[in-house]
């Protein structure tokens, strides 16, 4: 199961070194992507993985927009990290639930 952590957006912000390991189009437009990077903590052998869901099908509407991060995971084993995120990336219902949770958290923060 995913060991979900908070604060991943700061650790893998725009311009940081990350590796998009998986990308697939969404049925209604947009895409799902898995990014992996070394942990931002020094002396750590962990990797950080993020599952991003871009809901906008129009490329012009994506400009200047950070897509939702619906899972942010730290793991010692990069293969296990990818397996967990890959499973979630292929479950459209789970992605929809994660997006609803993300939207709800944003609404509470505003």
C-alpha positions as a printed NumPy array, in Angstrom:
array([[  0.   ,   0.   ,   0.   ],
       [  1.142,   3.57 ,  -0.551],
       [  2.952,   5.301,   2.273],
       [  1.581,   8.726,   1.415],
       [  3.535,  11.743,   2.702],
       [  2.643,  15.409,   2.777],
       [  4.864,  18.226,   1.565],
       [  6.031,  16.599,  -1.636],
       [  5.226,  19.606,  -3.736],
       [  8.009,  21.559,  -2.064],
       [ 10.506,  18.724,  -2.394],
       [  9.894,  18.224,  -6.119],
       [  8.916,  21.703,  -7.176],
       [  9.184,  23.083, -10.655],
       [ 12.784,  23.15 , -11.803],
       [ 13.952,  20.336,  -9.533],
       [ 15.591,  17.191, -10.872],
       [ 12.914,  14.589, -11.442],
       [ 12.361,  11.824, -13.901],
       [  8.971,  11.244, -15.541],
       [  8.846,   7.45 , -15.522],
       [  5.327,   6.881, -16.806],
       [  2.784,   8.876, -18.79 ],
       [ -0.665,   7.911, -20.112],
       [ -3.585,   9.855, -21.531],
       [ -6.812,  10.1  , -19.49 ],
       [-10.102,   8.982, -21.076],
       [-11.658,  12.483, -21.021],
       [ -8.452,  14.343, -21.875],
       [ -5.405,  15.266, -19.878],
       [ -2.919,  12.702, -18.589],
       [ -1.551,  10.73 , -15.641],
       [  2.179,  10.857, -14.954],
       [  4.547,   9.261, -12.453],
       [  7.645,  11.272, -11.52 ],
       [ 10.529,   9.862,  -9.485],
       [ 13.448,  11.71 ,  -7.882],
       [ 15.959,  11.123,  -5.107],
       [ 14.72 ,  12.243,  -1.691],
       [ 15.51 ,  15.882,  -0.927],
       [ 16.974,  14.837,   2.429],
       [ 20.761,  14.502,   2.504],
       [ 22.187,  11.081,   3.294],
       [ 18.889,   9.426,   2.35 ],
       [ 18.759,   6.423,   0.063],
       [ 15.032,   6.861,  -0.442],
       [ 13.322,   7.905,  -3.632],
       [ 10.3  ,  10.168,  -3.83 ],
       [  7.538,   9.38 ,  -6.284],
       [  4.613,  11.575,  -7.249],
       [  1.487,  10.715,  -9.17 ],
       [  0.223,  13.71 , -11.127],
       [ -3.179,  13.992, -12.794],
       [ -3.538,  16.725, -15.407],
       [ -7.254,  17.084, -16.099],
       [ -7.052,  19.732, -18.807],
       [ -7.134,  18.379, -22.339],
       [ -6.39 ,  21.762, -23.942],
       [ -2.62 ,  22.342, -23.899],
       [ -3.102,  26.14 , -23.865],
       [ -5.083,  25.912, -20.592],
       [ -2.207,  23.983, -18.977],
       [  0.28 ,  26.846, -19.362],
       [  1.318,  28.266, -15.977],
       [ -0.706,  25.638, -14.149],
       [  0.652,  23.013, -11.753],
       [ -1.369,  19.801, -12.084],
       [ -2.7  ,  18.085,  -8.935],
       [ -0.361,  15.712,  -7.114],
       [ -2.666,  12.928,  -5.899],
       [  0.032,  10.723,  -4.341],
       [  3.429,  11.584,  -2.913],
       [  5.453,   8.588,  -1.726],
       [  8.863,   7.979,  -0.137],
       [ 10.344,   4.483,  -0.48 ],
       [ 13.712,   2.755,  -0.132],
       [ 13.042,   0.48 ,  -3.112],
       [ 12.48 ,   2.33 ,  -6.389],
       [ 10.883,  -0.738,  -8.022],
       [  8.357,  -1.078,  -5.178],
       [  7.674,   2.654,  -5.381],
       [  6.94 ,   2.39 ,  -9.105],
       [  4.766,  -0.702,  -8.602],
       [  2.581,   1.082,  -6.024],
       [  2.216,   4.227,  -8.12 ],
       [  1.71 ,   2.274, -11.361],
       [ -1.174,   0.339,  -9.781],
       [ -2.861,   3.59 ,  -8.747],
       [ -2.142,   5.231, -12.121],
       [ -4.194,   2.53 , -13.863],
       [ -7.217,   2.718, -11.554],
       [ -9.438,   5.502, -12.908],
       [-11.889,   5.197,  -9.993],
       [ -9.083,   5.524,  -7.428],
       [ -7.689,   8.515,  -9.34 ],
       [-11.128,  10.156,  -9.273],
       [-11.351,   9.621,  -5.493],
       [ -7.863,  11.081,  -5.026],
       [ -8.796,  14.117,  -7.131],
       [-11.913,  14.679,  -5.014],
       [ -9.765,  14.499,  -1.851],
       [ -7.274,  16.943,  -3.409],
       [-10.07 ,  19.372,  -4.345],
       [-11.604,  19.116,  -0.883],
       [ -8.248,  19.838,   0.793],
       [ -7.744,  22.89 ,  -1.441],
       [-11.239,  24.19 ,  -0.657],
       [-10.577,  23.879,   3.114],
       [ -7.247,  25.723,   2.721],
       [ -8.861,  28.694,   0.931]])
